[in-house]
Amino acid sequence: MSARDIEYFTKREREERENAARTDDLTARRVHQEMAERYSALLRDILAAPPVAQA
């Protein structure tokens, strides 16, 4: 993954958390929170993975 991917996932996680905080609908809030958690998990996986050597 590139730095651009990390930047995108970070941005999307933040946006989903903001969306969750703004909505009064409990179902929509839960969905936004779940999406934020998925982006967060992707970031954790990316950042925990060893760098790939380029040939």
N, C-alpha and C positions, 0 to 999 in steps of 0.2 A: 504494500500500500504506500501511496505517496503522501507527502506532507499536505497536499491538496485534499486528499481523502480524509485525513485526520481533521483538517480544518472544517470540512463540510459536515462530518459527523458531530463535531463539537458544536457547530452552529445549530444543527437540527435538534440536538439534545436540548440546548438552551431554549430554542423556540418552542419545543413541545412542553417543557416545564412552564414557560411563560403562558402558553395557551391553557394549560391545566389550571394555573392560578387565576386566570381571567374568567373562566366559565363558571356559571352557576349550576349547570347541568351535571349531575353526578356521574352519569354514564359517559358523557364526553370527557369529563375530568379524568376518569379512570383510563379511558382509551389514550388520552394524551400522556398520562403518566406511564402507561405501558410502553408507548412508543419511545418516550424519553429513556426508559430503562433499556430498551433494545439498542438504542444508539450508544448508551453508556457501556453496555456489554460488548458491542463491537469495538469501541475504543479500547476497553480493557484488553480484549484479545489481540488487537493490533499492537498495542504498546508492550504487551508481555511477550510477543513473538520475537524470536531472534531475527536479526536482520538477514535478508536473503543476499547471498553473494552473487554478484553479477559476473558472468563469464565473458 
